[in-house]
């Protein structure tokens, strides 16, 4: 188990999601957050706090949101 609560190893990630994902057919849709996030990329991180860290991957999401207030209009 990793020491930081906001990180995990690839093995831990695979183990945690494998049971969930194996229960669904391949064409099952997945959404992230409350449906307001989309998977952007997996980005290798080579430096952490100025130190080389060759085995760290950051999973990045885009936030999808709808603007419902026009700041140019009076309320």
N, CA, C and O atoms as a CHARMM CRD file, in Angstrom:
* protein
*
  300
    1    1 UNK  N      0.84600  -1.18000   0.00000 PROA 1      0.00000
    2    1 UNK  CA     0.00000   0.00000   0.00000 PROA 1      0.00000
    3    1 UNK  C      0.89300   1.24500   0.00000 PROA 1      0.00000
    4    1 UNK  O      1.91700   1.27900   0.68300 PROA 1      0.00000
    5    2 UNK  N      0.51100   2.24200  -0.75100 PROA 2      0.00000
    6    2 UNK  CA     1.30300   3.45400  -0.81100 PROA 2      0.00000
    7    2 UNK  C      1.11600   4.27500   0.45800 PROA 2      0.00000
    8    2 UNK  O      0.16700   4.07500   1.21500 PROA 2      0.00000
    9    3 UNK  N      2.04800   5.20700   0.67200 PROA 3      0.00000
   10    3 UNK  CA     2.02000   6.01200   1.88900 PROA 3      0.00000
   11    3 UNK  C      1.09300   7.21300   1.76900 PROA 3      0.00000
   12    3 UNK  O      0.53600   7.65800   2.77200 PROA 3      0.00000
   13    4 UNK  N      0.91700   7.74700   0.56700 PROA 4      0.00000
   14    4 UNK  CA     0.09800   8.93400   0.38100 PROA 4      0.00000
   15    4 UNK  C     -1.32600   8.51400   0.00800 PROA 4      0.00000
   16    4 UNK  O     -1.50300   7.63700  -0.83700 PROA 4      0.00000
   17    5 UNK  N     -2.34300   9.12500   0.62200 PROA 5      0.00000
   18    5 UNK  CA    -3.72300   8.71700   0.32000 PROA 5      0.00000
   19    5 UNK  C     -4.17900   9.08900  -1.09000 PROA 5      0.00000
   20    5 UNK  O     -5.16700   8.54000  -1.57700 PROA 5      0.00000
   21    6 UNK  N     -3.49100   9.99400  -1.74400 PROA 6      0.00000
   22    6 UNK  CA    -3.90300  10.44500  -3.07500 PROA 6      0.00000
   23    6 UNK  C     -3.08200   9.80100  -4.18800 PROA 6      0.00000
   24    6 UNK  O     -3.19000  10.20700  -5.34500 PROA 6      0.00000
   25    7 UNK  N     -2.27600   8.81600  -3.86000 PROA 7      0.00000
   26    7 UNK  CA    -1.54800   8.05800  -4.87500 PROA 7      0.00000
   27    7 UNK  C     -1.74200   6.56400  -4.61500 PROA 7      0.00000
   28    7 UNK  O     -2.10500   6.15300  -3.51300 PROA 7      0.00000
   29    8 UNK  N     -1.49700   5.77000  -5.63800 PROA 8      0.00000
   30    8 UNK  CA    -1.49200   4.32100  -5.51100 PROA 8      0.00000
   31    8 UNK  C     -0.63200   3.77800  -6.64100 PROA 8      0.00000
   32    8 UNK  O     -0.37600   4.47700  -7.62200 PROA 8      0.00000
   33    9 UNK  N     -0.19800   2.56600  -6.51000 PROA 9      0.00000
   34    9 UNK  CA     0.58400   1.95100  -7.57700 PROA 9      0.00000
   35    9 UNK  C     -0.35900   1.48300  -8.68300 PROA 9      0.00000
   36    9 UNK  O     -1.56800   1.37500  -8.47300 PROA 9      0.00000
   37   10 UNK  N      0.19600   1.21000  -9.85200 PROA 10     0.00000
   38   10 UNK  CA    -0.60900   0.68400 -10.95500 PROA 10     0.00000
   39   10 UNK  C     -1.23100  -0.64500 -10.51600 PROA 10     0.00000
   40   10 UNK  O     -2.39400  -0.91300 -10.81900 PROA 10     0.00000
   41   11 UNK  N     -0.48100  -1.45800  -9.82100 PROA 11     0.00000
   42   11 UNK  CA    -1.01800  -2.73100  -9.33700 PROA 11     0.00000
   43   11 UNK  C     -2.23300  -2.50400  -8.43800 PROA 11     0.00000
   44   11 UNK  O     -3.25400  -3.17300  -8.59800 PROA 11     0.00000
   45   12 UNK  N     -2.13100  -1.55800  -7.48700 PROA 12     0.00000
   46   12 UNK  CA    -3.25900  -1.25900  -6.60400 PROA 12     0.00000
   47   12 UNK  C     -4.46100  -0.74800  -7.39800 PROA 12     0.00000
   48   12 UNK  O     -5.60100  -1.12400  -7.12400 PROA 12     0.00000
   49   13 UNK  N     -4.20000   0.10400  -8.37300 PROA 13     0.00000
   50   13 UNK  CA    -5.27500   0.64400  -9.20700 PROA 13     0.00000
   51   13 UNK  C     -5.97100  -0.48100  -9.96800 PROA 13     0.00000
   52   13 UNK  O     -7.20000  -0.55000  -9.99600 PROA 13     0.00000
   53   14 UNK  N     -5.18200  -1.36000 -10.58300 PROA 14     0.00000
   54   14 UNK  CA    -5.75100  -2.49800 -11.31600 PROA 14     0.00000
   55   14 UNK  C     -6.58700  -3.39100 -10.39800 PROA 14     0.00000
   56   14 UNK  O     -7.68600  -3.81400 -10.75500 PROA 14     0.00000
   57   15 UNK  N     -6.04500  -3.66900  -9.20800 PROA 15     0.00000
   58   15 UNK  CA    -6.76600  -4.53100  -8.27700 PROA 15     0.00000
   59   15 UNK  C     -8.07400  -3.89800  -7.81900 PROA 15     0.00000
   60   15 UNK  O     -9.08500  -4.58700  -7.67800 PROA 15     0.00000
   61   16 UNK  N     -8.05600  -2.59700  -7.58800 PROA 16     0.00000
   62   16 UNK  CA    -9.25900  -1.92100  -7.08700 PROA 16     0.00000
   63   16 UNK  C    -10.35700  -1.84000  -8.14000 PROA 16     0.00000
   64   16 UNK  O    -11.53800  -1.92500  -7.80600 PROA 16     0.00000
   65   17 UNK  N     -9.98000  -1.67500  -9.41300 PROA 17     0.00000
   66   17 UNK  CA   -11.02200  -1.52600 -10.42800 PROA 17     0.00000
   67   17 UNK  C    -11.36100  -2.82300 -11.15200 PROA 17     0.00000
   68   17 UNK  O    -12.41600  -2.92100 -11.77800 PROA 17     0.00000
   69   18 UNK  N    -10.48400  -3.81800 -11.07500 PROA 18     0.00000
   70   18 UNK  CA   -10.69300  -5.05400 -11.83400 PROA 18     0.00000
   71   18 UNK  C    -12.02500  -5.71800 -11.50000 PROA 18     0.00000
   72   18 UNK  O    -12.77400  -6.08700 -12.40500 PROA 18     0.00000
   73   19 UNK  N    -12.32500  -5.87200 -10.23200 PROA 19     0.00000
   74   19 UNK  CA   -13.57300  -6.53900  -9.84300 PROA 19     0.00000
   75   19 UNK  C    -14.78700  -5.76400 -10.33700 PROA 19     0.00000
   76   19 UNK  O    -15.77800  -6.35900 -10.76000 PROA 19     0.00000
   77   20 UNK  N    -14.71400  -4.44900 -10.28400 PROA 20     0.00000
   78   20 UNK  CA   -15.83000  -3.62800 -10.76200 PROA 20     0.00000
   79   20 UNK  C    -15.99800  -3.76700 -12.26700 PROA 20     0.00000
   80   20 UNK  O    -17.09900  -4.02500 -12.75400 PROA 20     0.00000
   81   21 UNK  N    -14.90400  -3.59600 -13.00200 PROA 21     0.00000
   82   21 UNK  CA   -14.98900  -3.57900 -14.45600 PROA 21     0.00000
   83   21 UNK  C    -15.28800  -4.94600 -15.05200 PROA 21     0.00000
   84   21 UNK  O    -15.99700  -5.03500 -16.05400 PROA 21     0.00000
   85   22 UNK  N    -14.77300  -5.99200 -14.46800 PROA 22     0.00000
   86   22 UNK  CA   -15.01200  -7.33300 -14.99900 PROA 22     0.00000
   87   22 UNK  C    -16.47200  -7.74300 -14.91600 PROA 22     0.00000
   88   22 UNK  O    -16.88800  -8.67100 -15.60900 PROA 22     0.00000
   89   23 UNK  N    -17.25100  -7.07900 -14.09400 PROA 23     0.00000
   90   23 UNK  CA   -18.66200  -7.40700 -13.94100 PROA 23     0.00000
   91   23 UNK  C    -19.52500  -6.82500 -15.06700 PROA 23     0.00000
   92   23 UNK  O    -20.70900  -7.14700 -15.16000 PROA 23     0.00000
   93   24 UNK  N    -18.94700  -5.97200 -15.92000 PROA 24     0.00000
   94   24 UNK  CA   -19.71100  -5.28800 -16.96500 PROA 24     0.00000
   95   24 UNK  C    -19.22700  -5.68400 -18.35100 PROA 24     0.00000
   96   24 UNK  O    -18.04700  -5.98200 -18.53600 PROA 24     0.00000
   97   25 UNK  N    -20.14500  -5.68900 -19.33900 PROA 25     0.00000
   98   25 UNK  CA   -19.72900  -5.94100 -20.71700 PROA 25     0.00000
   99   25 UNK  C    -18.88400  -4.78500 -21.24700 PROA 25     0.00000
  100   25 UNK  O    -18.93700  -3.67500 -20.71600 PROA 25     0.00000
  101   26 UNK  N    -18.11100  -5.04600 -22.28800 PROA 26     0.00000
  102   26 UNK  CA   -17.18800  -4.05900 -22.84400 PROA 26     0.00000
  103   26 UNK  C    -17.86800  -2.80100 -23.36700 PROA 26     0.00000
  104   26 UNK  O    -17.23300  -1.74800 -23.43200 PROA 26     0.00000
  105   27 UNK  N    -19.13000  -2.88000 -23.73700 PROA 27     0.00000
  106   27 UNK  CA   -19.79400  -1.69600 -24.29600 PROA 27     0.00000
  107   27 UNK  C    -20.52200  -0.85800 -23.23600 PROA 27     0.00000
  108   27 UNK  O    -21.26200   0.06500 -23.57700 PROA 27     0.00000
  109   28 UNK  N    -20.31300  -1.18100 -21.95000 PROA 28     0.00000
  110   28 UNK  CA   -20.89600  -0.38200 -20.87000 PROA 28     0.00000
  111   28 UNK  C    -20.21300   0.97600 -20.82800 PROA 28     0.00000
  112   28 UNK  O    -18.98600   1.06100 -20.88900 PROA 28     0.00000
  113   29 UNK  N    -21.01000   2.04400 -20.72200 PROA 29     0.00000
  114   29 UNK  CA   -20.44900   3.38900 -20.67700 PROA 29     0.00000
  115   29 UNK  C    -20.03200   3.74300 -19.25100 PROA 29     0.00000
  116   29 UNK  O    -20.65800   3.31300 -18.28200 PROA 29     0.00000
  117   30 UNK  N    -18.97000   4.53000 -19.14200 PROA 30     0.00000
  118   30 UNK  CA   -18.44600   4.98800 -17.86000 PROA 30     0.00000
  119   30 UNK  C    -18.45300   6.50700 -17.87300 PROA 30     0.00000
  120   30 UNK  O    -18.08000   7.12100 -18.87200 PROA 30     0.00000
  121   31 UNK  N    -18.87400   7.11700 -16.77400 PROA 31     0.00000
  122   31 UNK  CA   -18.70900   8.55900 -16.66400 PROA 31     0.00000
  123   31 UNK  C    -18.00000   8.87300 -15.35600 PROA 31     0.00000
  124   31 UNK  O    -18.05000   8.09800 -14.40100 PROA 31     0.00000
  125   32 UNK  N    -17.33900  10.02100 -15.33300 PROA 32     0.00000
  126   32 UNK  CA   -16.49300  10.39400 -14.21000 PROA 32     0.00000
  127   32 UNK  C    -17.10900  11.55600 -13.44900 PROA 32     0.00000
  128   32 UNK  O    -17.77900  12.41000 -14.03000 PROA 32     0.00000
  129   33 UNK  N    -16.87600  11.57700 -12.15100 PROA 33     0.00000
  130   33 UNK  CA   -17.45500  12.62200 -11.31800 PROA 33     0.00000
  131   33 UNK  C    -18.96600  12.48600 -11.33200 PROA 33     0.00000
  132   33 UNK  O    -19.50500  11.38400 -11.23300 PROA 33     0.00000
  133   34 UNK  N    -19.63900  13.61300 -11.45600 PROA 34     0.00000
  134   34 UNK  CA   -21.09700  13.61700 -11.57300 PROA 34     0.00000
  135   34 UNK  C    -21.46300  13.73400 -13.04200 PROA 34     0.00000
  136   34 UNK  O    -22.49600  14.30600 -13.38800 PROA 34     0.00000
  137   35 UNK  N    -20.61700  13.19200 -13.90000 PROA 35     0.00000
  138   35 UNK  CA   -20.82700  13.28900 -15.33700 PROA 35     0.00000
  139   35 UNK  C    -20.24900  14.57100 -15.90500 PROA 35     0.00000
  140   35 UNK  O    -20.47900  14.89400 -17.07000 PROA 35     0.00000
  141   36 UNK  N    -19.49600  15.30800 -15.08500 PROA 36     0.00000
  142   36 UNK  CA   -18.95000  16.58300 -15.53500 PROA 36     0.00000
  143   36 UNK  C    -17.43900  16.52900 -15.78400 PROA 36     0.00000
  144   36 UNK  O    -16.80000  17.56600 -15.96600 PROA 36     0.00000
  145   37 UNK  N    -16.87700  15.33000 -15.79300 PROA 37     0.00000
  146   37 UNK  CA   -15.46100  15.16400 -16.08600 PROA 37     0.00000
  147   37 UNK  C    -15.29600  14.24900 -17.28600 PROA 37     0.00000
  148   37 UNK  O    -16.09000  13.33200 -17.49600 PROA 37     0.00000
  149   38 UNK  N    -14.25500  14.50600 -18.07400 PROA 38     0.00000
  150   38 UNK  CA   -13.90100  13.59200 -19.15400 PROA 38     0.00000
  151   38 UNK  C    -12.42600  13.26400 -19.02700 PROA 38     0.00000
  152   38 UNK  O    -11.62900  14.10100 -18.60300 PROA 38     0.00000
  153   39 UNK  N    -12.06900  12.05200 -19.39200 PROA 39     0.00000
  154   39 UNK  CA   -10.68100  11.63100 -19.32500 PROA 39     0.00000
  155   39 UNK  C     -9.88400  12.40500 -20.36000 PROA 39     0.00000
  156   39 UNK  O    -10.22000  12.37600 -21.54400 PROA 39     0.00000
  157   40 UNK  N     -8.83800  13.09300 -19.93800 PROA 40     0.00000
  158   40 UNK  CA    -8.00800  13.89200 -20.83200 PROA 40     0.00000
  159   40 UNK  C     -6.77600  13.11200 -21.27300 PROA 40     0.00000
  160   40 UNK  O     -6.55400  12.91700 -22.46800 PROA 40     0.00000
  161   41 UNK  N     -5.97800  12.66900 -20.31300 PROA 41     0.00000
  162   41 UNK  CA    -4.77200  11.92400 -20.66800 PROA 41     0.00000
  163   41 UNK  C     -4.13400  11.32000 -19.41900 PROA 41     0.00000
  164   41 UNK  O     -4.45500  11.68300 -18.28800 PROA 41     0.00000
  165   42 UNK  N     -3.22900  10.39500 -19.66500 PROA 42     0.00000
  166   42 UNK  CA    -2.33700   9.87900 -18.64300 PROA 42     0.00000
  167   42 UNK  C     -0.97400  10.46500 -18.95500 PROA 42     0.00000
  168   42 UNK  O     -0.44700  10.27300 -20.05100 PROA 42     0.00000
  169   43 UNK  N     -0.40400  11.17600 -18.00200 PROA 43     0.00000
  170   43 UNK  CA     0.83800  11.90200 -18.25100 PROA 43     0.00000
  171   43 UNK  C      1.93200  11.39600 -17.31100 PROA 43     0.00000
  172   43 UNK  O      1.77500  11.43700 -16.09100 PROA 43     0.00000
  173   44 UNK  N      3.04500  10.91800 -17.88600 PROA 44     0.00000
  174   44 UNK  CA     4.14900  10.50500 -17.02000 PROA 44     0.00000
  175   44 UNK  C      4.75900  11.72200 -16.32900 PROA 44     0.00000
  176   44 UNK  O      4.97400  12.75700 -16.95900 PROA 44     0.00000
  177   45 UNK  N      5.03100  11.59600 -15.05900 PROA 45     0.00000
  178   45 UNK  CA     5.66700  12.66900 -14.29000 PROA 45     0.00000
  179   45 UNK  C      7.06500  12.19500 -13.93000 PROA 45     0.00000
  180   45 UNK  O      7.23900  11.16600 -13.27800 PROA 45     0.00000
  181   46 UNK  N      8.04400  12.95200 -14.36000 PROA 46     0.00000
  182   46 UNK  CA     9.42900  12.52700 -14.15400 PROA 46     0.00000
  183   46 UNK  C     10.10700  13.22100 -12.98900 PROA 46     0.00000
  184   46 UNK  O     11.18700  12.80600 -12.56700 PROA 46     0.00000
  185   47 UNK  N      9.50000  14.26200 -12.46600 PROA 47     0.00000
  186   47 UNK  CA    10.10200  14.99400 -11.35200 PROA 47     0.00000
  187   47 UNK  C      9.04200  15.27900 -10.30200 PROA 47     0.00000
  188   47 UNK  O      7.94300  15.72500 -10.63100 PROA 47     0.00000
  189   48 UNK  N      9.36100  15.02800  -9.05800 PROA 48     0.00000
  190   48 UNK  CA     8.48600  15.34200  -7.94700 PROA 48     0.00000
  191   48 UNK  C      9.31800  16.06200  -6.90300 PROA 48     0.00000
  192   48 UNK  O     10.31100  15.52600  -6.41300 PROA 48     0.00000
  193   49 UNK  N      8.91700  17.26400  -6.56700 PROA 49     0.00000
  194   49 UNK  CA     9.66000  18.07700  -5.59300 PROA 49     0.00000
  195   49 UNK  C     11.13500  18.19400  -5.96300 PROA 49     0.00000
  196   49 UNK  O     12.00600  18.14700  -5.09400 PROA 49     0.00000
  197   50 UNK  N     11.41000  18.34700  -7.25700 PROA 50     0.00000
  198   50 UNK  CA    12.78000  18.54000  -7.72200 PROA 50     0.00000
  199   50 UNK  C     13.61800  17.28300  -7.79400 PROA 50     0.00000
  200   50 UNK  O     14.80500  17.34900  -8.11500 PROA 50     0.00000
  201   51 UNK  N     13.02700  16.14500  -7.50200 PROA 51     0.00000
  202   51 UNK  CA    13.75500  14.87900  -7.52300 PROA 51     0.00000
  203   51 UNK  C     13.25600  14.00100  -8.66300 PROA 51     0.00000
  204   51 UNK  O     12.06200  14.00100  -8.96300 PROA 51     0.00000
  205   52 UNK  N     14.16000  13.24700  -9.30700 PROA 52     0.00000
  206   52 UNK  CA    13.71600  12.34800 -10.36900 PROA 52     0.00000
  207   52 UNK  C     12.79800  11.26500  -9.80800 PROA 52     0.00000
  208   52 UNK  O     13.07800  10.67500  -8.76400 PROA 52     0.00000
  209   53 UNK  N     11.71100  11.01800 -10.50700 PROA 53     0.00000
  210   53 UNK  CA    10.73400  10.01700 -10.08600 PROA 53     0.00000
  211   53 UNK  C     10.19800   9.37900 -11.35400 PROA 53     0.00000
  212   53 UNK  O      9.13000   9.76400 -11.83000 PROA 53     0.00000
  213   54 UNK  N     10.91600   8.40900 -11.91300 PROA 54     0.00000
  214   54 UNK  CA    10.58200   7.90200 -13.24400 PROA 54     0.00000
  215   54 UNK  C      9.31700   7.06400 -13.32800 PROA 54     0.00000
  216   54 UNK  O      8.84100   6.79800 -14.43200 PROA 54     0.00000
  217   55 UNK  N      8.75800   6.64200 -12.20800 PROA 55     0.00000
  218   55 UNK  CA     7.58900   5.76000 -12.26500 PROA 55     0.00000
  219   55 UNK  C      6.38200   6.41000 -11.59300 PROA 55     0.00000
  220   55 UNK  O      5.84400   5.89000 -10.61600 PROA 55     0.00000
  221   56 UNK  N      5.97100   7.54400 -12.12900 PROA 56     0.00000
  222   56 UNK  CA     4.78700   8.22500 -11.61700 PROA 56     0.00000
  223   56 UNK  C      3.95200   8.68300 -12.79200 PROA 56     0.00000
  224   56 UNK  O      4.46400   9.33800 -13.69900 PROA 56     0.00000
  225   57 UNK  N      2.67400   8.34800 -12.78800 PROA 57     0.00000
  226   57 UNK  CA     1.75700   8.71800 -13.86600 PROA 57     0.00000
  227   57 UNK  C      0.62400   9.53600 -13.25900 PROA 57     0.00000
  228   57 UNK  O      0.04600   9.16100 -12.23900 PROA 57     0.00000
  229   58 UNK  N      0.32200  10.64100 -13.89400 PROA 58     0.00000
  230   58 UNK  CA    -0.78100  11.49200 -13.45800 PROA 58     0.00000
  231   58 UNK  C     -1.96000  11.27400 -14.39900 PROA 58     0.00000
  232   58 UNK  O     -1.80900  11.38300 -15.61600 PROA 58     0.00000
  233   59 UNK  N     -3.13500  10.96800 -13.84400 PROA 59     0.00000
  234   59 UNK  CA    -4.35000  10.83600 -14.64600 PROA 59     0.00000
  235   59 UNK  C     -5.03400  12.19000 -14.61700 PROA 59     0.00000
  236   59 UNK  O     -5.36400  12.70800 -13.55000 PROA 59     0.00000
  237   60 UNK  N     -5.24600  12.76200 -15.80200 PROA 60     0.00000
  238   60 UNK  CA    -5.82400  14.10200 -15.89500 PROA 60     0.00000
  239   60 UNK  C     -7.21900  14.04600 -16.51100 PROA 60     0.00000
  240   60 UNK  O     -7.49100  13.25100 -17.41100 PROA 60     0.00000
  241   61 UNK  N     -8.08700  14.90400 -16.00700 PROA 61     0.00000
  242   61 UNK  CA    -9.45700  14.99300 -16.48200 PROA 61     0.00000
  243   61 UNK  C     -9.72400  16.41100 -16.98000 PROA 61     0.00000
  244   61 UNK  O     -9.10300  17.36900 -16.51900 PROA 61     0.00000
  245   62 UNK  N    -10.64500  16.53300 -17.91600 PROA 62     0.00000
  246   62 UNK  CA   -11.20300  17.82000 -18.30300 PROA 62     0.00000
  247   62 UNK  C    -12.50100  17.97000 -17.54000 PROA 62     0.00000
  248   62 UNK  O    -13.22300  16.99600 -17.32900 PROA 62     0.00000
  249   63 UNK  N    -12.79700  19.19300 -17.12400 PROA 63     0.00000
  250   63 UNK  CA   -14.08700  19.44200 -16.49400 PROA 63     0.00000
  251   63 UNK  C    -15.02800  20.01000 -17.53900 PROA 63     0.00000
  252   63 UNK  O    -14.72500  21.00700 -18.19400 PROA 63     0.00000
  253   64 UNK  N    -16.16400  19.36600 -17.68400 PROA 64     0.00000
  254   64 UNK  CA   -17.17000  19.80500 -18.64000 PROA 64     0.00000
  255   64 UNK  C    -18.21400  20.58200 -17.85800 PROA 64     0.00000
  256   64 UNK  O    -18.78700  20.07000 -16.89600 PROA 64     0.00000
  257   65 UNK  N    -18.45300  21.78200 -18.25900 PROA 65     0.00000
  258   65 UNK  CA   -19.44100  22.57200 -17.55200 PROA 65     0.00000
  259   65 UNK  C    -20.20600  23.44100 -18.54200 PROA 65     0.00000
  260   65 UNK  O    -19.75700  23.69700 -19.66000 PROA 65     0.00000
  261   66 UNK  N    -21.34000  23.87100 -18.10600 PROA 66     0.00000
  262   66 UNK  CA   -22.20300  24.69500 -18.93400 PROA 66     0.00000
  263   66 UNK  C    -22.32000  26.07300 -18.29100 PROA 66     0.00000
  264   66 UNK  O    -22.66400  26.19300 -17.11500 PROA 66     0.00000
  265   67 UNK  N    -22.03300  27.10000 -19.06400 PROA 67     0.00000
  266   67 UNK  CA   -22.14600  28.45900 -18.55400 PROA 67     0.00000
  267   67 UNK  C    -23.60500  28.87800 -18.66400 PROA 67     0.00000
  268   67 UNK  O    -24.16800  28.93100 -19.75800 PROA 67     0.00000
  269   68 UNK  N    -24.20600  29.17400 -17.52100 PROA 68     0.00000
  270   68 UNK  CA   -25.61400  29.55500 -17.55200 PROA 68     0.00000
  271   68 UNK  C    -25.84600  30.99900 -17.09800 PROA 68     0.00000
  272   68 UNK  O    -26.98900  31.44500 -17.00000 PROA 68     0.00000
  273   69 UNK  N    -24.75700  31.72800 -16.82200 PROA 69     0.00000
  274   69 UNK  CA   -24.86500  33.13100 -16.45900 PROA 69     0.00000
  275   69 UNK  C    -23.99300  33.93100 -17.41200 PROA 69     0.00000
  276   69 UNK  O    -22.81200  33.62800 -17.57700 PROA 69     0.00000
  277   70 UNK  N    -24.55900  34.93400 -18.03100 PROA 70     0.00000
  278   70 UNK  CA   -23.80700  35.82100 -18.90700 PROA 70     0.00000
  279   70 UNK  C    -23.35800  37.03100 -18.10600 PROA 70     0.00000
  280   70 UNK  O    -24.18800  37.85100 -17.71400 PROA 70     0.00000
  281   71 UNK  N    -22.05100  37.15900 -17.85300 PROA 71     0.00000
  282   71 UNK  CA   -21.58400  38.28700 -17.02800 PROA 71     0.00000
  283   71 UNK  C    -21.82100  39.65200 -17.68700 PROA 71     0.00000
  284   71 UNK  O    -21.73300  40.68100 -17.01700 PROA 71     0.00000
  285   72 UNK  N    -22.11700  39.67000 -18.97100 PROA 72     0.00000
  286   72 UNK  CA   -22.37000  40.92200 -19.68200 PROA 72     0.00000
  287   72 UNK  C    -23.82200  41.38100 -19.54500 PROA 72     0.00000
  288   72 UNK  O    -24.14400  42.52400 -19.87100 PROA 72     0.00000
  289   73 UNK  N    -24.68100  40.51300 -19.07400 PROA 73     0.00000
  290   73 UNK  CA   -26.11100  40.83200 -18.95100 PROA 73     0.00000
  291   73 UNK  C    -26.46300  41.17300 -17.51200 PROA 73     0.00000
  292   73 UNK  O    -25.88600  40.61900 -16.57600 PROA 73     0.00000
  293   74 UNK  N    -27.41400  42.08900 -17.33900 PROA 74     0.00000
  294   74 UNK  CA   -27.94400  42.38100 -16.01000 PROA 74     0.00000
  295   74 UNK  C    -28.83300  41.22600 -15.57800 PROA 74     0.00000
  296   74 UNK  O    -29.53900  40.62800 -16.39000 PROA 74     0.00000
  297   75 UNK  N    -28.78700  40.92700 -14.30800 PROA 75     0.00000
  298   75 UNK  CA   -29.60600  39.81700 -13.80600 PROA 75     0.00000
  299   75 UNK  C    -31.01400  40.22700 -13.73200 PROA 75     0.00000
  300   75 UNK  O    -31.86700  39.43500 -13.33300 PROA 75     0.00000
